[in-house]
Structures are given as C-alpha cells and as structure tokens.
Amino acid sequence: MKRIIKNSDSEVILNDIKYKKGDNKKLASILLKEQKNFCAYTEEYIGINDAADIEHFNPNLKYLETDSYQNWFVVKHKPNNLKRTNWIEPILHPTSQDFEQRLIYFDGYFLHQPEDIETKNLIDLLNLNNEIFVKNRKKYIERRKERIKENNIPAKDYFQEKIDSEIDCIKYLRAIQEEFNIDIWDMIPELK
C-alpha cells in the first residue's frame, strides 16, 4: 500500500462536496480521478466493470460533520467488505507524511517497527498480510521480473509500455516502486 496524497485544491474541497445518503457519483468520480483509477487499499486498477465504493477510512465518522475529504477513498468493493469491522486506534492514516517509512514493504509483506502500534493496527485493519494477498503480490512481481529479463529492457521502460498499452494490468504500485526502484505513480498519467 502506498501513501495517498490528498490535494488541497481538490474539486471536493473547492466545491464543498459532501458525502451524503443517496447519490455520490460526482464525489466518487473526483476521488477516483485523483487516485488515477487505482484502489487505495489493493493498488489494483479499478476498471469500468469493477464494483467500487467510497470508503470512509474511519467508519465511525460516516454522516458526521467531522467526516471529510481526508477520510474518503475509492476502493474495490470486495476488499472494502473484507476490511475488519472493528475500528482500531491509534492507527496510521493513509495520508500520513511518513506513511511509506513506517509501513515497510518487504518481499510481498508489509512490516512495521515493533514499537509502531499505529502501523501494526493499519496492517491488521486492512488485512494487508493476508496469505493470499502476499502470494499474489509476490507472483505478480516475479512475473514482471521474468518479462523484463526476457525482453532485456530496463524496468522503467517495461512499465511505461504497460501503462501506455494496458494500464488495467498494472497493480501493486508500492511493490513495483520498491522492487524495481521506480516511481510508478509519477509515470501514470493524470486522468482528464
């Protein structure tokens, strides 16, 4: 999982858009555009046929005045349903400046320093080290390494070609960033 950057000049803020009961398509559209169509939790591309939700990171804030843009993310529906139902505090927020220093990626797993309870709670809440999730991340990275070696091209060129031709095949952005030492997020174009 990578840090989510919230924009101070987001349309959500500028137009004072609120989450409400009923239709939130405009809000979802803006959030998804800011996330470049990637799920905030799984880092998988959200395509036209994927069910996606506006996620309230802290579900206790939903429909309260204190709920805000900083608490809203677009996530794939199934991972949203797999999120633990019991809110845990203290917790590392997905927008924290030091997010990627504290949530450490290593060989398919997300780790934390022993004393960092906030990061441990985030890993537990989102079930980031579920055996299937770890296996899928590792297999995806292995296959990319094989393709790069077969094609004998730099990793950055390989991923740029994938972004340009089949962006929906890109996933696990943080794993790509760490395993190949490239800023995959900056390579993905802003959506119009």
N, CA, C and O of each residue as an XYZ file, in Angstrom:
768
protein
N       0.845     -1.173      0.000
C       0.000      0.000      0.000
C       0.893      1.240      0.000
O       1.887      1.311      0.723
N       0.522      2.190     -0.811
C       1.297      3.424     -0.874
C       0.523      4.554     -0.211
O      -0.686      4.469      0.005
N       1.242      5.589      0.098
C       0.622      6.776      0.684
C      -0.351      7.396     -0.316
O      -0.061      7.476     -1.510
N      -1.493      7.828      0.176
C      -2.474      8.524     -0.647
C      -2.287     10.021     -0.426
O      -2.305     10.504      0.706
N      -2.111     10.733     -1.515
C      -1.917     12.183     -1.418
C      -3.243     12.870     -1.705
O      -3.849     12.683     -2.761
N      -3.671     13.660     -0.748
C      -4.905     14.441     -0.905
C      -4.517     15.844     -1.330
O      -3.593     16.437     -0.774
N      -5.228     16.374     -2.318
C      -4.897     17.677     -2.896
C      -5.627     18.807     -2.181
O      -6.840     18.739     -1.983
N      -4.904     19.827     -1.802
C      -5.543     20.983     -1.147
C      -6.430     21.756     -2.122
O      -7.304     22.517     -1.705
N      -6.200     21.558     -3.419
C      -7.033     22.226     -4.424
C      -7.992     21.244     -5.107
O      -8.402     21.458     -6.249
N      -8.342     20.173     -4.400
C      -9.275     19.185     -4.934
C     -10.631     19.826     -5.215
O     -11.066     20.734     -4.507
N     -11.288     19.330     -6.266
C     -12.650     19.778     -6.566
C     -13.579     19.531     -5.380
O     -14.533     20.278     -5.164
N     -13.296     18.485     -4.617
C     -14.121     18.170     -3.445
C     -14.088     19.327     -2.461
O     -15.124     19.718     -1.923
N     -12.913     19.874     -2.224
C     -12.768     20.997     -1.290
C     -13.279     22.282     -1.925
O     -14.060     23.014     -1.317
N     -12.836     22.553     -3.148
C     -13.213     23.804     -3.804
C     -14.723     23.952     -3.978
O     -15.259     25.056     -3.883
N     -15.409     22.827     -4.234
C     -16.861     22.865     -4.441
C     -17.651     22.423     -3.215
O     -18.869     22.256     -3.275
N     -16.939     22.235     -2.097
C     -17.567     21.856     -0.826
C     -18.518     20.660     -1.003
O     -19.663     20.685     -0.554
N     -18.011     19.620     -1.665
C     -18.812     18.418     -1.904
C     -18.775     17.553     -0.647
O     -17.713     17.296     -0.080
N     -19.953     17.114     -0.229
C     -20.093     16.303      0.976
C     -20.579     14.904      0.602
O     -21.286     14.721     -0.389
N     -20.192     13.940      1.401
C     -20.752     12.605      1.269
C     -22.148     12.643      1.866
O     -22.351     13.181      2.954
N     -23.109     12.070      1.154
C     -24.483     12.111      1.640
C     -25.169     10.779      1.377
O     -24.694      9.969      0.581
N     -26.264     10.566      2.037
C     -27.059      9.374      1.750
C     -27.615      9.536      0.345
O     -28.100     10.605     -0.024
N     -27.538      8.472     -0.427
C     -28.033      8.558     -1.799
C     -26.911      8.604     -2.813
O     -25.939      7.854     -2.715
N     -27.049      9.487     -3.788
C     -26.140      9.552     -4.933
C     -24.860     10.319     -4.608
O     -24.895     11.505     -4.278
N     -23.734      9.621     -4.708
C     -22.418     10.230     -4.505
C     -21.526     10.011     -5.718
O     -20.304      9.933     -5.589
N     -22.140      9.910     -6.906
C     -21.375      9.621     -8.124
C     -20.338     10.692     -8.427
O     -19.220     10.373     -8.830
N     -20.694     11.953     -8.239
C     -19.750     13.033     -8.527
C     -18.543     12.945     -7.593
O     -17.401     13.076     -8.034
N     -18.798     12.725     -6.314
C     -17.718     12.580     -5.341
C     -16.840     11.393     -5.711
O     -15.615     11.515     -5.723
N     -17.442     10.254     -6.011
C     -16.684      9.055     -6.375
C     -15.831      9.299     -7.607
O     -14.682      8.863     -7.670
N     -16.389      9.990     -8.577
C     -15.678     10.282     -9.821
C     -14.435     11.135     -9.557
O     -13.369     10.873    -10.115
N     -14.574     12.143     -8.718
C     -13.438     13.022     -8.398
C     -12.360     12.246     -7.647
O     -11.178     12.338     -7.977
N     -12.772     11.483     -6.639
C     -11.809     10.716     -5.850
C     -11.077      9.697     -6.718
O      -9.863      9.529     -6.599
N     -11.820      9.018     -7.591
C     -11.209      8.018     -8.455
C     -10.217      8.664     -9.422
O      -9.153      8.107     -9.691
N     -10.565      9.819     -9.933
C      -9.662     10.555    -10.825
C      -8.376     10.923    -10.083
O      -7.281     10.780    -10.627
N      -8.507     11.393     -8.852
C      -7.324     11.759     -8.064
C      -6.463     10.538     -7.749
O      -5.247     10.656     -7.602
N      -7.084      9.383     -7.648
C      -6.353      8.137     -7.381
C      -5.915      7.447     -8.672
O      -5.440      6.312     -8.641
N      -6.073      8.127     -9.795
C      -5.679      7.617    -11.107
C      -6.289      6.242    -11.398
O      -5.670      5.401    -12.050
N      -7.503      6.031    -10.906
C      -8.272      4.795    -11.086
C      -7.702      3.596    -10.333
O      -7.999      2.455    -10.689
N      -6.899      3.825     -9.312
C      -6.351      2.725     -8.532
C      -6.998      2.675     -7.157
O      -7.213      3.704     -6.517
N      -7.306      1.456     -6.711
C      -7.880      1.222     -5.396
C      -6.879      1.678     -4.332
O      -5.693      1.354     -4.402
N      -7.366      2.425     -3.357
C      -6.491      2.944     -2.304
C      -5.881      1.828     -1.463
O      -4.775      1.985     -0.945
N      -6.573      0.719     -1.320
C      -6.089     -0.357     -0.453
C      -5.309     -1.437     -1.197
O      -4.218     -1.814     -0.771
N      -5.851     -1.935     -2.295
C      -5.201     -3.044     -3.004
C      -4.198     -2.571     -4.041
O      -3.326     -3.334     -4.459
N      -4.316     -1.316     -4.458
C      -3.485     -0.752     -5.522
C      -3.694     -1.481     -6.847
O      -2.780     -1.572     -7.666
N      -4.880     -1.988     -7.043
C      -5.268     -2.599     -8.302
C      -6.079     -1.584     -9.088
O      -6.795     -0.766     -8.510
N      -5.966     -1.639    -10.391
C      -6.692     -0.728    -11.266
C      -8.192     -0.984    -11.140
O      -8.632     -2.134    -11.138
N      -8.960      0.069    -11.036
C     -10.419     -0.042    -10.977
C     -10.948      0.255    -12.375
O     -10.941      1.398    -12.832
N     -11.405     -0.796    -13.039
C     -11.921     -0.667    -14.397
C     -13.415     -0.405    -14.409
O     -14.072     -0.375    -13.369
N     -13.924     -0.219    -15.595
C     -15.335      0.125    -15.774
C     -16.273     -0.964    -15.242
O     -17.393     -0.663    -14.828
N     -15.832     -2.213    -15.248
C     -16.676     -3.317    -14.784
C     -16.448     -3.696    -13.325
O     -17.056     -4.645    -12.830
N     -15.584     -2.969    -12.639
C     -15.309     -3.274    -11.232
C     -16.266     -2.519    -10.317
O     -16.535     -1.334    -10.511
N     -16.768     -3.227     -9.326
C     -17.585     -2.569     -8.303
C     -16.639     -1.853     -7.352
O     -15.669     -2.436     -6.866
N     -16.930     -0.587     -7.093
C     -16.074      0.208     -6.210
C     -16.953      1.006     -5.253
O     -18.103      1.325     -5.554
N     -16.385      1.316     -4.103
C     -17.100      2.042     -3.058
C     -16.322      3.286     -2.654
O     -15.100      3.345     -2.790
N     -17.050      4.275     -2.155
C     -16.388      5.359     -1.428
C     -16.198      4.830     -0.019
O     -17.165      4.564      0.696
N     -14.962      4.682      0.364
C     -14.614      4.142      1.660
C     -14.411      5.273      2.657
O     -13.736      6.260      2.365
N     -14.994      5.120      3.822
C     -14.743      6.020      4.950
C     -13.687      5.312      5.780
O     -13.994      4.360      6.498
N     -12.450      5.768      5.687
C     -11.362      5.075      6.376
C     -11.737      4.838      7.832
O     -11.643      3.716      8.328
N     -12.159      5.893      8.512
C     -12.701      5.728      9.862
C     -14.214      5.671      9.715
O     -14.851      6.708      9.531
N     -14.803      4.480      9.791
C     -16.241      4.344      9.566
C     -17.097      5.035     10.629
O     -18.277      5.296     10.400
N     -16.518      5.326     11.771
C     -17.258      5.990     12.846
C     -17.608      7.433     12.492
O     -18.464      8.039     13.138
N     -16.954      7.985     11.475
C     -17.207      9.377     11.088
C     -18.322      9.510     10.049
O     -18.810     10.612      9.799
N     -18.720      8.406      9.452
C     -19.711      8.450      8.368
C     -20.967      9.190      8.812
O     -21.550      8.895      9.855
N     -21.367     10.160      7.993
C     -22.541     11.026      8.181
C     -22.391     12.039      9.318
O     -23.356     12.726      9.652
N     -21.218     12.146      9.909
C     -20.993     13.165     10.934
C     -20.372     14.399     10.296
O     -19.791     14.314      9.214
N     -20.490     15.532     10.952
C     -19.881     16.774     10.462
C     -18.360     16.642     10.335
O     -17.747     17.291      9.488
N     -17.758     15.803     11.176
C     -16.300     15.637     11.163
C     -15.801     14.736     10.037
O     -14.597     14.657      9.796
N     -16.726     14.051      9.341
C     -16.331     13.260      8.182
C     -15.917     14.234      7.088
O     -16.548     15.276      6.910
N     -14.857     13.898      6.354
C     -14.355     14.854      5.366
C     -13.562     14.164      4.264
O     -13.346     12.952      4.280
N     -13.150     14.964      3.330
C     -12.332     14.556      2.190
C     -11.134     13.700      2.626
O     -10.780     12.738      1.944
N     -10.521     14.043      3.741
C      -9.347     13.299      4.222
C      -9.695     11.863      4.611
O      -8.804     11.017      4.696
N     -10.951     11.580      4.844
C     -11.400     10.261      5.289
C     -11.971      9.425      4.142
O     -12.314      8.261      4.350
N     -12.080      9.987      2.946
C     -12.735      9.315      1.820
C     -11.729      8.823      0.790
O     -10.832      9.552      0.366
N     -11.905      7.564      0.402
C     -11.068      6.938     -0.609
C     -11.950      6.044     -1.468
O     -12.989      5.575     -1.004
N     -11.552      5.803     -2.707
C     -12.265      4.842     -3.527
C     -11.500      3.528     -3.444
O     -10.283      3.474     -3.623
N     -12.258      2.471     -3.166
C     -11.668      1.137     -3.046
C     -12.556      0.132     -3.760
O     -13.755      0.349     -3.935
N     -11.949     -0.958     -4.162
C     -12.734     -2.035     -4.760
C     -13.700     -2.572     -3.705
O     -13.396     -2.594     -2.512
N     -14.862     -3.000     -4.172
C     -15.939     -3.408     -3.272
C     -15.552     -4.584     -2.368
O     -15.768     -4.525     -1.157
N     -14.991     -5.637     -2.934
C     -14.684     -6.813     -2.128
C     -13.648     -6.519     -1.036
O     -13.871     -6.886      0.117
N     -12.531     -5.875     -1.359
C     -11.585     -5.540     -0.282
C     -12.214     -4.642      0.783
O     -11.882     -4.746      1.964
N     -13.112     -3.770      0.365
C     -13.798     -2.919      1.332
C     -14.614     -3.783      2.291
O     -14.655     -3.512      3.491
N     -15.257     -4.812      1.767
C     -16.038     -5.708      2.622
C     -15.163     -6.583      3.511
O     -15.600     -7.033      4.570
N     -13.924     -6.824      3.078
C     -13.010     -7.649      3.875
C     -12.320     -6.868      4.988
O     -11.721     -7.459      5.886
N     -12.403     -5.554      4.928
C     -11.807     -4.719      5.975
C     -12.445     -5.090      7.308
O     -13.657     -5.290      7.393
N     -11.639     -5.178      8.323
C     -12.182     -5.509      9.649
C     -13.267     -4.524     10.036
O     -13.166     -3.334      9.737
N     -14.285     -5.003     10.685
C     -15.403     -4.131     11.057
C     -15.140     -3.360     12.341
O     -15.776     -2.335     12.585
N     -14.226     -3.830     13.152
C     -13.907     -3.120     14.395
C     -12.821     -2.088     14.155
O     -11.700     -2.429     13.776
N     -13.154     -0.832     14.375
C     -12.199      0.248     14.207
C     -11.114      0.125     15.273
O     -11.404     -0.195     16.426
N      -9.880      0.376     14.892
C      -8.741      0.230     15.795
C      -8.033      1.576     15.910
O      -7.778      2.229     14.898
N      -7.722      1.988     17.108
C      -6.907      3.189     17.321
C      -5.855      2.877     18.363
O      -6.070      2.033     19.232
N      -4.735      3.540     18.284
C      -4.306      4.502     17.264
C      -4.002      3.788     15.953
O      -3.717      2.591     15.929
N      -4.069      4.552     14.860
C      -3.863      3.936     13.557
C      -3.140      4.898     12.614
O      -3.364      6.108     12.646
N      -2.289      4.347     11.791
C      -1.589      5.123     10.774
C      -2.582      5.483      9.676
O      -3.231      4.605      9.107
N      -2.697      6.757      9.386
C      -3.639      7.216      8.363
C      -2.980      7.110      6.984
O      -1.786      7.382      6.851
N      -3.743      6.718      5.958
C      -3.167      6.549      4.609
C      -2.556      7.812      4.006
O      -1.826      7.723      3.019
N      -2.835      8.985      4.574
C      -2.271     10.227      4.043
C      -1.077     10.734      4.848
O      -0.522     11.784      4.523
N      -0.678     10.022      5.875
C       0.420     10.477      6.739
C       1.698     10.714      5.932
O       2.057      9.915      5.067
N       2.369     11.811      6.225
C       3.608     12.167      5.508
C       4.644     11.050      5.559
O       5.345     10.801      4.579
N       4.738     10.376      6.707
C       5.763      9.350      6.894
C       5.233      7.936      6.624
O       5.828      6.952      7.062
N       4.134      7.844      5.916
C       3.448      6.571      5.676
C       4.392      5.488      5.149
O       4.443      4.388      5.699
N       5.129      5.792      4.099
C       5.955      4.769      3.453
C       7.240      4.467      4.226
O       7.884      3.450      3.971
N       7.615      5.324      5.151
C       8.743      4.996      6.013
C       8.287      4.063      7.145
O       9.065      3.256      7.652
N       7.035      4.190      7.519
C       6.511      3.393      8.634
C       5.889      2.073      8.181
O       6.058      1.052      8.847
N       5.176      2.082      7.065
C       4.626      0.849      6.501
C       5.675      0.340      5.515
O       5.774      0.825      4.388
N       6.436     -0.620      5.947
C       7.606     -1.086      5.212
C       7.216     -2.265      4.323
O       6.655     -3.257      4.791
N       7.523     -2.137      3.039
C       7.284     -3.248      2.113
C       8.542     -4.110      2.058
O       9.655     -3.601      1.927
N       8.345     -5.431      2.160
C       9.473     -6.351      2.007
C       8.971     -7.682      1.462
O       8.221     -8.393      2.132
N       9.389     -8.013      0.245
C       9.136     -9.309     -0.363
C       7.661     -9.739     -0.262
O       7.359    -10.863      0.137
N       6.761     -8.834     -0.626
C       5.338     -9.160     -0.644
C       4.595     -8.846      0.638
O       3.364     -8.819      0.648
N       5.314     -8.612      1.711
C       4.708     -8.341      3.018
C       4.785     -6.854      3.359
O       5.612     -6.120      2.817
N       3.917     -6.429      4.256
C       4.000     -5.095      4.838
C       4.373     -5.254      6.300
O       3.703     -5.955      7.059
N       5.453     -4.591      6.677
C       6.024     -4.726      8.015
C       5.996     -3.395      8.741
O       5.687     -2.356      8.157
N       6.323     -3.441     10.016
C       6.380     -2.237     10.847
C       7.445     -2.430     11.922
O       7.833     -3.554     12.240
N       7.898     -1.335     12.460
C       8.820     -1.407     13.591
C       8.053     -1.956     14.797
O       6.863     -1.671     14.937
N       8.699     -2.732     15.669
C       7.985     -3.360     16.793
C       7.193     -2.391     17.672
O       6.127     -2.742     18.179
N       7.699     -1.196     17.852
C       7.027     -0.232     18.731
C       5.952      0.596     18.021
O       5.256      1.387     18.658
N       5.818      0.416     16.715
C       4.884      1.232     15.942
C       3.493      0.576     15.914
O       3.145     -0.137     14.972
N       2.728      0.831     16.950
C       1.386      0.259     17.099
C       0.432      0.792     16.033
O      -0.426      0.051     15.554
N       0.566      2.069     15.653
C      -0.319      2.645     14.642
C      -0.219      1.878     13.320
O      -1.235      1.578     12.693
N       0.990      1.569     12.907
C       1.193      0.851     11.650
C       0.733     -0.595     11.769
O       0.131     -1.135     10.841
N       1.010     -1.219     12.895
C       0.519     -2.584     13.142
C      -1.003     -2.611     13.028
O      -1.567     -3.522     12.421
N      -1.659     -1.622     13.607
C      -3.122     -1.578     13.556
C      -3.645     -1.393     12.133
O      -4.677     -1.960     11.774
N      -2.940     -0.603     11.321
C      -3.340     -0.438      9.920
C      -3.225     -1.771      9.182
O      -4.139     -2.160      8.456
N      -2.119     -2.460      9.364
C      -1.909     -3.760      8.721
C      -3.020     -4.727      9.122
O      -3.558     -5.446      8.281
N      -3.357     -4.739     10.405
C      -4.419     -5.625     10.890
C      -5.792     -5.222     10.351
O      -6.563     -6.075      9.909
N      -6.095     -3.928     10.386
C      -7.401     -3.444      9.942
C      -7.669     -3.814      8.485
O      -8.758     -4.276      8.143
N      -6.675     -3.608      7.640
C      -6.849     -3.848      6.204
C      -6.430     -5.252      5.779
O      -6.531     -5.608      4.604
N      -5.958     -6.050      6.740
C      -5.575     -7.430      6.455
C      -4.533     -7.482      5.336
O      -4.595     -8.338      4.453
N      -3.576     -6.554      5.389
C      -2.604     -6.405      4.301
C      -1.715     -7.626      4.094
O      -1.229     -7.866      2.988
N      -1.504     -8.396      5.159
C      -0.631     -9.556      5.031
C      -1.403    -10.869      4.964
O      -0.883    -11.925      5.323
N      -2.633    -10.792      4.508
C      -3.406    -11.996      4.252
C      -2.575    -12.884      3.327
O      -1.974    -12.398      2.369
N      -2.545    -14.161      3.612
C      -1.701    -15.101      2.872
C      -1.926    -15.020      1.355
O      -0.973    -15.067      0.578
N      -3.171    -14.900      0.949
C      -3.483    -14.823     -0.485
C      -2.971    -13.519     -1.083
O      -2.434    -13.522     -2.191
N      -3.127    -12.397     -0.365
C      -2.656    -11.105     -0.863
C      -1.145    -11.117     -1.044
O      -0.632    -10.651     -2.061
N      -0.438    -11.649     -0.056
C       1.026    -11.707     -0.126
C       1.455    -12.579     -1.305
O       2.338    -12.203     -2.077
N       0.828    -13.742     -1.436
C       1.150    -14.662     -2.540
C       0.928    -13.988     -3.887
O       1.766    -14.108     -4.782
N      -0.187    -13.281     -4.044
C      -0.485    -12.602     -5.306
C       0.515    -11.495     -5.611
O       0.945    -11.348     -6.755
N       0.888    -10.717     -4.603
C       1.897     -9.661     -4.814
C       3.219    -10.271     -5.249
O       3.848     -9.788     -6.190
N       3.641    -11.329     -4.573
C       4.922    -11.969     -4.895
C       4.914    -12.547     -6.307
O       5.877    -12.376     -7.054
N       3.830    -13.231     -6.675
C       3.731    -13.818     -8.014
C       3.731    -12.731     -9.090
O       4.375    -12.881    -10.127
N       3.015    -11.649     -8.844
C       2.967    -10.560     -9.814
C       4.372     -9.996    -10.042
O       4.785     -9.802    -11.185
N       5.090     -9.737     -8.978
C       6.452     -9.193     -9.087
C       7.381    -10.193     -9.779
O       8.183     -9.808    -10.630
N       7.277    -11.455     -9.423
C       8.103    -12.483    -10.084
C       7.878    -12.492    -11.592
O       8.832    -12.527    -12.370
N       6.604    -12.459    -12.001
C       6.291    -12.476    -13.437
C       6.838    -11.229    -14.130
O       7.346    -11.322    -15.248
N       6.746    -10.089    -13.498
C       7.287     -8.856    -14.095
C       8.801     -8.969    -14.240
O       9.353     -8.572    -15.266
N       9.474     -9.501    -13.236
C      10.937     -9.661    -13.316
C      11.309    -10.593    -14.466
O      12.271    -10.340    -15.191
N      10.547    -11.665    -14.628
C      10.804    -12.602    -15.738
C      10.626    -11.915    -17.084
O      11.460    -12.075    -17.974
N       9.549    -11.152    -17.244
C       9.281    -10.466    -18.516
C      10.363     -9.434    -18.822
O      10.803     -9.309    -19.965
N      10.783     -8.709    -17.817
C      11.836     -7.702    -18.008
C      13.126     -8.373    -18.445
O      13.818     -7.885    -19.339
N      13.445     -9.492    -17.813
C      14.661    -10.225    -18.175
C      14.546    -10.785    -19.596
O      15.489    -10.680    -20.380
N      13.390    -11.383    -19.931
C      13.172    -11.940    -21.273
C      13.306    -10.871    -22.353
O      13.908    -11.100    -23.401
N      12.738     -9.708    -22.079
C      12.750     -8.615    -23.055
C      14.049     -7.807    -23.023
O      14.310     -6.993    -23.908
N      14.847     -8.044    -22.000
C      16.134     -7.365    -21.847
C      15.988     -5.843    -21.969
O      16.702     -5.190    -22.730
N      15.041     -5.299    -21.196
C      14.828     -3.852    -21.180
C      14.807     -3.356    -19.738
O      14.541     -4.127    -18.816
N      15.082     -2.089    -19.546
C      15.007     -1.542    -18.183
C      13.574     -1.622    -17.635
O      12.602     -1.520    -18.385
N      13.469     -1.802    -16.348
C      12.154     -1.913    -15.695
C      11.274     -0.710    -15.988
O      10.074     -0.853    -16.220
N      11.865      0.465    -15.977
C      11.072      1.673    -16.217
C      10.446      1.640    -17.610
O       9.285      2.017    -17.773
N      11.197      1.196    -18.607
C      10.671      1.097    -19.974
C       9.560      0.053    -20.055
O       8.544      0.261    -20.718
N       9.768     -1.067    -19.374
C       8.753     -2.127    -19.367
C       7.435     -1.598    -18.802
O       6.376     -1.781    -19.403
N       7.507     -0.946    -17.649
C       6.278     -0.464    -17.016
C       5.659      0.700    -17.781
O       4.437      0.846    -17.797
N       6.478      1.524    -18.410
C       5.910      2.609    -19.211
C       5.121      2.038    -20.389
O       4.049      2.539    -20.730
N       5.654      0.999    -20.997
C       4.935      0.344    -22.101
C       3.601     -0.227    -21.605
O       2.581     -0.102    -22.284
N       3.607     -0.849    -20.428
C       2.373     -1.403    -19.854
C       1.374     -0.298    -19.539
O       0.179     -0.454    -19.789
N       1.846      0.804    -19.001
C       0.966      1.931    -18.698
C       0.333      2.456    -19.969
O      -0.863      2.748    -20.002
N       1.129      2.576    -21.010
C       0.646      3.121    -22.279
C      -0.310      2.180    -23.003
O      -1.236      2.639    -23.672
N      -0.098      0.868    -22.878
C      -0.877     -0.074    -23.688
C      -1.965     -0.832    -22.925
O      -3.006     -1.155    -23.495
N      -1.737     -1.111    -21.668
C      -2.714     -1.887    -20.897
C      -2.607     -1.569    -19.407
O      -2.208     -2.408    -18.599
N      -2.969     -0.354    -19.075
C      -2.822      0.120    -17.700
C      -3.610     -0.727    -16.706
O      -3.237     -0.816    -15.537
N      -4.690     -1.345    -17.162
C      -5.501     -2.164    -16.265
C      -4.760     -3.412    -15.782
O      -5.239     -4.090    -14.873
N      -3.617     -3.726    -16.361
C      -2.796     -4.860    -15.918
C      -1.791     -4.466    -14.840
O      -1.113     -5.323    -14.274
N      -1.698     -3.176    -14.562
C      -0.770     -2.703    -13.536
C      -1.446     -2.831    -12.173
O      -2.604     -2.448    -12.009
N      -0.723     -3.367    -11.206
C      -1.223     -3.437     -9.831
C      -0.041     -3.523     -8.879
O       1.104     -3.723     -9.284
N      -0.357     -3.366     -7.608
C       0.650     -3.427     -6.541
C       1.720     -2.355     -6.730
O       2.912     -2.645     -6.827
N       1.264     -1.130     -6.779
C       2.142      0.010     -7.067
C       3.315      0.113     -6.091
O       4.450      0.359     -6.499
N       3.036     -0.073     -4.814
C       4.118      0.028     -3.829
C       5.153     -1.071     -4.044
O       6.354     -0.823     -3.930
N       4.698     -2.279     -4.354
C       5.626     -3.376     -4.609
C       6.501     -3.060     -5.823
O       7.707     -3.307     -5.804
N       5.894     -2.517     -6.874
C       6.662     -2.125     -8.062
C       7.690     -1.064     -7.681
O       8.860     -1.154     -8.052
N       7.241     -0.069     -6.942
C       8.126      1.021     -6.525
C       9.344      0.480     -5.777
O      10.476      0.871     -6.060
N       9.109     -0.407     -4.836
C      10.201     -0.910     -4.001
C      11.062     -1.957     -4.714
O      12.287     -1.935     -4.603
N      10.426     -2.861     -5.436
C      11.161     -3.958     -6.081
C      11.991     -3.502     -7.277
O      13.057     -4.053     -7.550
N      11.489     -2.482     -7.991
C      12.170     -2.046     -9.211
C      12.801     -0.661     -9.066
O      13.437     -0.160     -9.994
N      12.623     -0.057     -7.912
C      13.203      1.256     -7.622
C      12.805      2.298     -8.672
O      13.642      3.044     -9.180
N      11.501      2.326     -8.981
C      10.977      3.329     -9.908
C       9.756      3.998     -9.278
O       9.059      3.394     -8.462
N       9.510      5.224     -9.657
C       8.344      5.956     -9.155
C       7.184      5.721    -10.114
O       6.872      6.560    -10.958
N       6.564      4.576     -9.965
C       5.484      4.172    -10.868
C       4.319      5.156    -10.822
O       3.664      5.382    -11.839
N       4.054      5.742     -9.659
C       2.935      6.673     -9.513
C       3.107      7.872    -10.438
O       2.156      8.288    -11.100
N       4.297      8.418    -10.485
C       4.543      9.571    -11.352
C       4.518      9.205    -12.835
O       4.303     10.068    -13.686
N       4.732      7.956    -13.135
C       4.696      7.501    -14.526
C       3.257      7.396    -15.041
O       3.017      7.516    -16.243
N       2.316      7.175    -14.149
C       0.917      7.029    -14.543
C       0.340      8.412    -14.797
O       0.435      9.285    -13.934
N      -0.253      8.628    -15.959
C      -0.752      9.973    -16.267
C      -1.971     10.352    -15.419
O      -2.743      9.498    -14.983
N      -2.114     11.651    -15.205
C      -3.303     12.182    -14.542
C      -4.499     11.933    -15.454
O      -4.381     12.010    -16.677
N      -5.627     11.640    -14.865
C      -6.834     11.421    -15.652
C      -7.492     12.747    -15.956
O      -7.438     13.681    -15.156
N      -8.110     12.822    -17.111
C      -8.786     14.052    -17.516
C     -10.239     14.022    -17.129
O     -10.968     14.978    -17.391
